[in-house]
């Protein structure tokens, strides 16, 4: 990170190195003032701060080169010329629990409450490539998301919802091609052709090896699957964002803001390199890449992170990868408030945390937003609490005036200096990653994992030592906590879902399913694009678990190296 600097920033605008009389008076008054508990000289990510910023902190900024206008390269001030004045961010609450029919009811409720996009949370078996009736799924069915094992499940999930009119995000990674195939087949059954589908598939496997740890195959074949999806969607599902390159889970694992920024964009560059290596023109697929960031609690640091992300992506795409389409230069991102900042103690405080984090995301120019419910640290949210979380966005959008001015913090000495320092910190990480030979070799070496572990340990020690105050946890505590009502997924849901999966298998043409799986394996062993075979498999009623397991003999199963 950057070294400590002069604390004043020469607020008088003179840069001779000699303080003005007013500056000297302020400095003396500052030095004599007491420092309150919780007043830190470093951000939540341990980035050094000065107590005051001034014109010298923005002295090196060239407006046209480094900021420019909204909607213009390098997009530091936003990717749309009119900001939120022409269109608000998409309010996309992440939701999924129990079985498909239960989650469908939640989706209908959220749409009725004014939500403008859907976001699917899958349960752990689906995320890891197991059907609901697999022994390893025991006790996890429908618990952290909706149970999806079959095409029928996906059709029930979106029953009565026109997929030609709604934008859907699906947070799923190692089984992402199966989920996409099921979604395409479900839309076709509704009469909606795939070229009309809009939405986002997370499909960010590099982040899984770095942080979230949900995988089946090793990194190299996983990149093959992703490039096949990119190629297929660029030709057949042109309105679909094939990858949502995710920093959210990197931050949730304990990274700093700069690590989240750097590791996420490094992953993005790795996907671009893989697409180009597969013979794709960068401008044919880069416009449909999107990003997913965390909205943490250090308000200005987060805003600077988003602004730096846009600038870094634009410059690398234009100068490093030679992209010519301005849409390839624009970094579009979804934001979710920080789950790791939520507390079980005094859970109602999470409402305030979420509101401030959401405000930071909007001031940073997000394209869509999920606001966590107050109970998400303990369970899937109740209907009442998810409604309150959505209302938080609506109050922000319609009552605060936050969208009336584009990039209102642009030009702030502090925000501009912090944006620059975030960019510099990310570039330093890019250089370190390059020394390993790229993202995948760095994963194999355990580089990312160790960096995140070290940052997480430092932050935890600060909380335990009282250097960081978490309200209700290590200060302002109360002896008696009043329990809140939590959503519980009963054992009967799991038993019912297992029975549905078994009935689905019993009703199909087993030979047709087996033939489709064999064709998928053949494509995996050869060079054919695998996505048409994934789609054929789900249409022939192969299950998510069967499709995932069929490729293990071809690609192998990943085992993470130990990092000490």
CORQUI-V280955 format. One record per residue. RES is the residue in one letter. SS is DSSP state (h for helix, s for strand, l for the rest). PSI is psi in radians with two decimals (none if undefined). D_CENTER is the distance of its C-alpha to the mean C-alpha in whole Angstrom. Layout:
<<RES & SS & PSI & D_CENTER> <RES & SS & PSI & D_CENTER>>
This chain:
<<X & l & 2.98 & 24> <X & l & 2.63 & 26> <X & l & 2.79 & 30> <X & l & 2.52 & 31> <X & l & 3.05 & 33> <X & l & 2.33 & 35> <X & l & -0.19 & 34> <X & l & -0.60 & 36> <X & l & 0.28 & 34> <X & l & 1.10 & 38> <X & l & -0.25 & 37> <X & l & -0.09 & 40> <X & l & -0.12 & 39> <X & l & 2.40 & 42> <X & l & 0.47 & 41> <X & l & -0.22 & 44> <X & l & -0.24 & 43> <X & l & 2.16 & 46> <X & l & 2.56 & 44> <X & l & 2.95 & 46> <X & h & -0.69 & 48> <X & h & -0.69 & 45> <X & h & -0.71 & 43> <X & h & -0.67 & 45> <X & h & -0.82 & 46> <X & h & -0.74 & 42> <X & h & -0.72 & 42> <X & h & -0.73 & 45> <X & h & -0.69 & 43> <X & h & -0.79 & 40> <X & h & -0.52 & 41> <X & h & -0.25 & 44> <X & l & 2.61 & 41> <X & l & 2.70 & 40> <X & l & 2.13 & 36> <X & l & 2.63 & 35> <X & l & 2.38 & 33> <X & l & -0.18 & 29> <X & l & 1.81 & 30> <X & l & 2.63 & 28> <X & l & 0.14 & 28> <X & s & 2.61 & 25> <X & l & 3.07 & 21> <X & l & -0.37 & 19> <X & l & 0.17 & 18> <X & l & 0.41 & 22> <X & l & 2.29 & 22> <X & s & 2.47 & 26> <X & l & 2.61 & 27> <X & l & 2.72 & 30> <X & l & -0.24 & 31> <X & l & 2.41 & 32> <X & l & 2.59 & 31> <X & l & -2.95 & 33> <X & h & -0.57 & 34> <X & h & -0.41 & 34> <X & h & -0.36 & 31> <X & h & 0.16 & 30> <X & l & -0.56 & 33> <X & l & 0.01 & 32> <X & l & 2.22 & 29> <X & l & 2.09 & 31> <X & h & -0.86 & 29> <X & h & -0.68 & 30> <X & h & -0.74 & 28> <X & h & -0.43 & 25> <X & h & -1.12 & 25> <X & l & -2.83 & 26> <X & l & 2.74 & 26> <X & l & 2.39 & 23> <X & l & 0.04 & 22> <X & l & 2.57 & 24> <X & l & 2.37 & 23> <X & l & 0.35 & 22> <X & l & 0.37 & 20> <X & l & -0.62 & 19> <X & l & 0.16 & 20> <X & l & 2.75 & 18> <X & l & -0.17 & 18> <X & l & 2.37 & 21> <X & l & -0.56 & 24> <X & l & 0.11 & 24> <X & l & -2.26 & 21> <X & l & 0.09 & 21> <X & l & -0.50 & 25> <X & l & -0.51 & 24> <X & l & 2.27 & 21> <X & l & 2.87 & 19> <X & l & 2.68 & 15> <X & s & 2.24 & 15> <X & s & 1.82 & 15> <X & l & 1.58 & 13> <X & l & 2.17 & 13> <X & s & 2.14 & 11> <X & s & 2.52 & 15> <X & l & 2.30 & 17> <X & l & 2.76 & 20> <X & l & -2.36 & 23> <X & l & 3.08 & 24> <X & h & -0.65 & 23> <X & h & -0.68 & 26> <X & h & -0.76 & 25> <X & h & -0.62 & 21> <X & h & -0.68 & 23> <X & h & -0.70 & 25> <X & h & -0.70 & 22> <X & h & -0.76 & 20> <X & h & -0.66 & 24> <X & h & -0.81 & 24> <X & h & -0.70 & 21> <X & h & -0.65 & 22> <X & h & -0.45 & 25> <X & l & -0.01 & 24> <X & l & 0.12 & 22> <X & l & 2.51 & 19> <X & l & 0.06 & 18> <X & l & 2.68 & 16> <X & s & 2.62 & 15> <X & s & 2.08 & 12> <X & s & 2.17 & 13> <X & s & 2.11 & 13> <X & s & 2.68 & 15> <X & l & 2.96 & 17> <X & h & -0.72 & 18> <X & h & -0.77 & 20> <X & h & -0.69 & 19> <X & h & -0.53 & 16> <X & h & 0.00 & 18> <X & l & 0.45 & 21> <X & l & 2.46 & 23> <X & l & 2.80 & 25> <X & l & -0.46 & 26> <X & l & 0.17 & 29> <X & l & 2.50 & 29> <X & h & -0.58 & 30> <X & h & -0.17 & 27> <X & h & -0.13 & 25> <X & l & 2.19 & 28> <X & l & -0.06 & 27> <X & l & -0.06 & 23> <X & l & 2.11 & 23> <X & l & 0.16 & 22> <X & l & -0.81 & 21> <X & l & 0.12 & 17> <X & l & -3.01 & 16> <X & s & 2.50 & 19> <X & l & 2.03 & 21> <X & l & 1.97 & 21> <X & l & -0.40 & 24> <X & l & 2.88 & 26> <X & h & -0.64 & 26> <X & h & -0.66 & 28> <X & h & -0.80 & 25> <X & h & -0.67 & 23> <X & h & -0.68 & 26> <X & h & -0.59 & 26> <X & h & -0.63 & 23> <X & l & 0.36 & 23> <X & l & 2.26 & 27> <X & l & 0.10 & 28> <X & l & 2.09 & 25> <X & l & 1.90 & 25> <X & l & -0.16 & 23> <X & l & -0.19 & 24> <X & l & -0.25 & 23> <X & l & 2.55 & 20> <X & s & 2.27 & 17> <X & s & 2.31 & 15> <X & s & 2.40 & 11> <X & s & 2.02 & 11> <X & s & 1.58 & 9> <X & l & 2.55 & 11> <X & l & -1.31 & 12> <X & l & -0.41 & 15> <X & l & 0.35 & 17> <X & h & -0.74 & 15> <X & h & -0.53 & 18> <X & h & -0.79 & 20> <X & h & -0.74 & 18> <X & h & -0.75 & 18> <X & h & -0.75 & 22> <X & h & -0.67 & 22> <X & h & -0.76 & 21> <X & h & -0.77 & 23> <X & h & -0.66 & 26> <X & h & -0.74 & 25> <X & h & -0.75 & 25> <X & h & -0.66 & 28> <X & h & -0.46 & 30> <X & h & -0.13 & 29> <X & l & 0.27 & 31> <X & l & 2.02 & 28> <X & l & 2.67 & 28> <X & h & -0.46 & 24> <X & h & -0.21 & 25> <X & h & -0.08 & 24> <X & l & 2.42 & 21> <X & s & 2.48 & 18> <X & s & -2.87 & 14> <X & s & 2.39 & 11> <X & s & 2.27 & 11> <X & l & -1.11 & 8> <X & l & 0.44 & 11> <X & l & 1.53 & 9> <X & h & -0.55 & 12> <X & h & -0.71 & 13> <X & h & -0.54 & 10> <X & h & -0.77 & 12> <X & h & -0.50 & 15> <X & h & -0.70 & 14> <X & h & -0.92 & 12> <X & h & -0.44 & 11> <X & l & 0.55 & 15> <X & l & 1.82 & 15> <X & l & 2.88 & 17> <X & l & -1.04 & 20> <X & l & 2.85 & 21> <X & l & 2.94 & 22> <X & h & -0.74 & 19> <X & h & -0.92 & 22> <X & h & -0.49 & 22> <X & h & -0.64 & 19> <X & h & -0.60 & 19> <X & h & -0.80 & 22> <X & h & -0.74 & 20> <X & h & -0.76 & 17> <X & h & -0.55 & 20> <X & h & -0.72 & 22> <X & h & -0.76 & 19> <X & h & -0.83 & 18> <X & h & -0.75 & 22> <X & h & -0.84 & 23> <X & h & -0.60 & 20> <X & h & -0.47 & 22> <X & h & -0.61 & 25> <X & h & -0.40 & 25> <X & l & 1.16 & 22> <X & l & -0.33 & 21> <X & l & 0.10 & 19> <X & s & 2.36 & 16> <X & s & 1.88 & 13> <X & l & -0.57 & 14> <X & s & 2.40 & 10> <X & s & 1.70 & 7> <X & s & 2.08 & 7> <X & s & 2.03 & 4> <X & l & -0.23 & 5> <X & h & -0.86 & 4> <X & h & -0.48 & 7> <X & h & -0.74 & 9> <X & h & -0.69 & 9> <X & h & -0.48 & 10> <X & l & -0.17 & 12> <X & l & 0.19 & 14> <X & l & 2.90 & 14> <X & l & 3.00 & 15> <X & h & -0.71 & 13> <X & h & -0.69 & 15> <X & h & -0.75 & 14> <X & h & -0.84 & 10> <X & h & -0.90 & 11> <X & h & -0.81 & 14> <X & h & -0.64 & 12> <X & h & -0.84 & 9> <X & h & -0.59 & 12> <X & h & -0.73 & 14> <X & h & -0.75 & 12> <X & h & -0.78 & 12> <X & h & -0.63 & 16> <X & h & -0.65 & 17> <X & h & -0.68 & 16> <X & h & -0.80 & 18> <X & h & -0.72 & 21> <X & h & -0.70 & 20> <X & h & -0.75 & 21> <X & h & -0.72 & 24> <X & h & -0.48 & 25> <X & l & 0.02 & 25> <X & l & 0.16 & 27> <X & l & 2.54 & 25> <X & l & 2.30 & 25> <X & h & -0.63 & 22> <X & h & -0.16 & 23> <X & h & -0.38 & 23> <X & h & -0.43 & 19> <X & h & -0.59 & 17> <X & h & -0.30 & 17> <X & h & 0.13 & 15> <X & s & 2.40 & 12> <X & s & 3.01 & 9> <X & s & 2.85 & 6> <X & s & 1.97 & 3> <X & s & 2.81 & 4> <X & s & 2.47 & 6> <X & s & 1.68 & 10> <X & l & -2.96 & 12> <X & l & -0.30 & 16> <X & l & 1.66 & 18> <X & h & -1.00 & 18> <X & h & -0.58 & 19> <X & h & -0.70 & 17> <X & h & -0.76 & 14> <X & h & -0.77 & 15> <X & h & -0.63 & 17> <X & h & -0.81 & 14> <X & h & -0.72 & 12> <X & h & -0.73 & 16> <X & h & -0.66 & 16> <X & h & -0.78 & 13> <X & h & -0.75 & 15> <X & h & -0.76 & 18> <X & h & -0.85 & 17> <X & h & -0.79 & 16> <X & h & -0.80 & 19> <X & h & -0.75 & 21> <X & h & -0.71 & 20> <X & h & -0.69 & 20> <X & h & -0.79 & 24> <X & h & -0.62 & 25> <X & h & -0.73 & 24> <X & l & -0.09 & 23> <X & l & 0.42 & 26> <X & l & 2.40 & 24> <X & l & -0.39 & 26> <X & l & 2.12 & 24> <X & h & -0.46 & 23> <X & h & -0.42 & 20> <X & h & -0.37 & 19> <X & h & -0.31 & 19> <X & l & 2.18 & 17> <X & l & 1.96 & 13> <X & l & 2.40 & 11> <X & s & 2.60 & 8> <X & s & 2.63 & 6> <X & s & 2.52 & 6> <X & s & 2.40 & 7> <X & s & 2.73 & 10> <X & l & 1.91 & 10> <X & h & -0.61 & 12> <X & h & -0.22 & 14> <X & h & -0.24 & 15> <X & l & 2.62 & 17> <X & l & 2.53 & 21> <X & l & -0.55 & 23> <X & l & 2.33 & 26> <X & l & 1.03 & 26> <X & l & -0.45 & 23> <X & l & -0.44 & 24> <X & h & -0.38 & 23> <X & h & -0.45 & 20> <X & h & -0.79 & 20> <X & h & -0.73 & 21> <X & h & -0.82 & 18> <X & h & -0.71 & 16> <X & h & -0.78 & 18> <X & h & -0.67 & 18> <X & h & -0.70 & 14> <X & h & -0.70 & 14> <X & h & -0.73 & 17> <X & h & -0.71 & 15> <X & h & -0.71 & 12> <X & h & -0.76 & 15> <X & h & -0.42 & 17> <X & l & -0.12 & 15> <X & l & 0.59 & 15> <X & l & 2.67 & 12> <X & l & -0.42 & 12> <X & s & 2.84 & 11> <X & s & 2.38 & 10> <X & s & 2.21 & 10> <X & l & 2.16 & 13> <X & l & 2.59 & 13> <X & l & 2.74 & 17> <X & l & -0.39 & 19> <X & l & 0.07 & 20> <X & l & -0.30 & 17> <X & l & -0.32 & 17> <X & l & -0.49 & 20> <X & l & 3.01 & 20> <X & l & 2.52 & 18> <X & l & 2.59 & 19> <X & l & 2.87 & 23> <X & h & -0.71 & 23> <X & h & -0.77 & 25> <X & h & -0.56 & 22> <X & h & -0.56 & 19> <X & h & -0.75 & 22> <X & h & -0.69 & 22> <X & h & -0.70 & 18> <X & h & -0.72 & 18> <X & h & -0.55 & 21> <X & h & -0.77 & 20> <X & h & -0.71 & 18> <X & h & -0.69 & 21> <X & h & -0.75 & 23> <X & h & -0.75 & 21> <X & h & -0.70 & 21> <X & h & -0.20 & 25> <X & h & -0.33 & 27> <X & l & -0.28 & 26> <X & l & 0.24 & 26> <X & l & -0.42 & 23> <X & l & 0.03 & 22> <X & l & -0.51 & 26> <X & l & 2.35 & 26> <X & l & 2.30 & 23> <X & l & 1.06 & 22> <X & l & -0.34 & 24> <X & l & -0.02 & 23> <X & l & 2.34 & 24> <X & l & -0.22 & 27> <X & l & 2.24 & 27> <X & h & -0.78 & 28> <X & h & -0.89 & 26> <X & h & -0.73 & 23> <X & h & -0.70 & 24> <X & h & -0.74 & 25> <X & h & -0.64 & 22> <X & h & -0.79 & 20> <X & h & -0.74 & 22> <X & h & -0.60 & 22> <X & h & -0.75 & 18> <X & h & -0.78 & 19> <X & h & -0.72 & 22> <X & h & -0.68 & 20> <X & h & -0.75 & 18> <X & h & -0.62 & 21> <X & h & -0.70 & 22> <X & h & -0.67 & 20> <X & h & -0.72 & 20> <X & h & -0.69 & 23> <X & h & -0.70 & 23> <X & h & -0.68 & 21> <X & h & -0.54 & 24> <X & h & -0.46 & 26> <X & h & -0.28 & 25> <X & l & 0.18 & 25> <X & l & -3.11 & 21> <X & h & -0.84 & 18> <X & h & -0.79 & 20> <X & h & -0.61 & 23> <X & h & -0.59 & 21> <X & h & -0.84 & 19> <X & h & -0.54 & 23> <X & l & -0.13 & 24> <X & l & 0.29 & 22> <X & h & -0.94 & 21> <X & h & -0.77 & 17> <X & h & -0.72 & 18> <X & h & -0.72 & 21> <X & h & -0.77 & 19> <X & h & -0.73 & 16> <X & h & -0.72 & 19> <X & h & -0.74 & 22> <X & h & -0.72 & 19> <X & h & -0.71 & 19> <X & h & -0.76 & 22> <X & h & -0.80 & 23> <X & h & -0.73 & 21> <X & h & -0.69 & 23> <X & h & -0.67 & 26> <X & h & -0.67 & 26> <X & h & -0.81 & 25> <X & h & -0.55 & 28> <X & l & -0.07 & 30> <X & l & 0.17 & 30> <X & l & -0.49 & 29> <X & l & 2.22 & 25> <X & l & 2.16 & 26> <X & l & 1.94 & 24> <X & s & 2.22 & 26> <X & l & -0.15 & 27> <X & l & -1.05 & 27> <X & l & 0.15 & 29> <X & s & 2.78 & 30> <X & l & 0.68 & 32> <X & l & 2.78 & 32> <X & l & 2.52 & 34> <X & l & -0.76 & 36> <X & l & 2.20 & 35> <X & l & 2.40 & 32> <X & l & 2.02 & 32> <X & l & 2.58 & 30> <X & l & 2.72 & 28> <X & l & 2.34 & 28> <X & l & 2.62 & 25> <X & l & 2.24 & 24> <X & l & 2.38 & 26> <X & l & 1.95 & 26> <X & l & 2.82 & 29> <X & h & -0.51 & 31> <X & h & -0.51 & 32> <X & h & -0.75 & 29> <X & h & -0.78 & 28> <X & h & -0.72 & 32> <X & h & -0.75 & 32> <X & h & -0.72 & 29> <X & h & -0.71 & 31> <X & h & -0.66 & 34> <X & h & -0.73 & 32> <X & h & -0.75 & 30> <X & h & -0.67 & 34> <X & h & -0.64 & 36> <X & h & -0.80 & 33> <X & h & -0.70 & 34> <X & h & -0.44 & 38> <X & h & -0.10 & 38> <X & l & 2.98 & 37> <X & l & 1.75 & 39> <X & h & -0.61 & 38> <X & h & -0.68 & 39> <X & h & -0.71 & 37> <X & h & -0.74 & 34> <X & h & -0.70 & 36> <X & h & -0.71 & 36> <X & h & -0.73 & 33> <X & h & -0.69 & 31> <X & h & -0.66 & 34> <X & h & -0.64 & 33> <X & h & -0.79 & 30> <X & h & -0.72 & 31> <X & h & -0.72 & 33> <X & h & -0.66 & 31> <X & h & -0.67 & 28> <X & h & -0.47 & 32> <X & l & -2.59 & 32> <X & l & 0.14 & 31> <X & l & 2.62 & 30> <X & l & 2.29 & 27> <X & l & -0.34 & 26> <X & h & -0.77 & 24> <X & h & -0.55 & 27> <X & h & -0.64 & 28> <X & h & -0.78 & 25> <X & h & -0.74 & 26> <X & h & -0.67 & 29> <X & h & -0.82 & 29> <X & h & -0.59 & 27> <X & h & -0.53 & 30> <X & l & 0.14 & 32> <X & l & 0.49 & 31> <X & l & 2.54 & 30> <X & l & 2.89 & 27> <X & h & -0.80 & 23> <X & h & -0.68 & 25> <X & h & -0.73 & 28> <X & h & -0.79 & 26> <X & h & -0.79 & 24> <X & h & -0.50 & 27> <X & h & -0.47 & 29> <X & l & -0.12 & 27> <X & h & -0.75 & 27> <X & h & -0.42 & 31> <X & h & -0.85 & 30> <X & h & -0.36 & 27> <X & l & 3.03 & 27> <X & l & 2.32 & 25> <X & l & 2.45 & 23> <X & l & 2.17 & 24> <X & l & 2.36 & 22> <X & l & 2.58 & 25> <X & l & 2.41 & 26> <X & l & 2.14 & 24> <X & l & none & 27>>
